[in-house]
Amino acid sequence: MSDPVYNVYTGELAGTSSPTAAQLGLEPPRFCAQCGRRMIVQVRPDGWRAQCSRHGQVDSADAEAQR
């Protein structure tokens, strides 16, 4: 069985709707996609960095490369 995946903007299970600002790319993720925990988010002029206490760090530069 696979692990549940969470919405990074709401913390709920994946499949729920995301806020409009998030859909437009204006909002950084606030919750970990792997565990649903609230992340520490730092917004910078050139992007953002988010860190989960269990799963490490995600950077906007990394997210752009995956698109």
Number of C-alpha atoms within 10 A of each C-alpha: 3 4 7 11 16 20 21 23 23 18 20 17 14 16 9 12 12 14 11 10 11 14 11 9 9 9 14 19 24 20 23 27 21 16 19 21 18 19 21 15 18 12 12 9 5 7 11 16 18 20 19 20 11 11 13 10 14 17 15 17 12 10 9 8 7 7 5
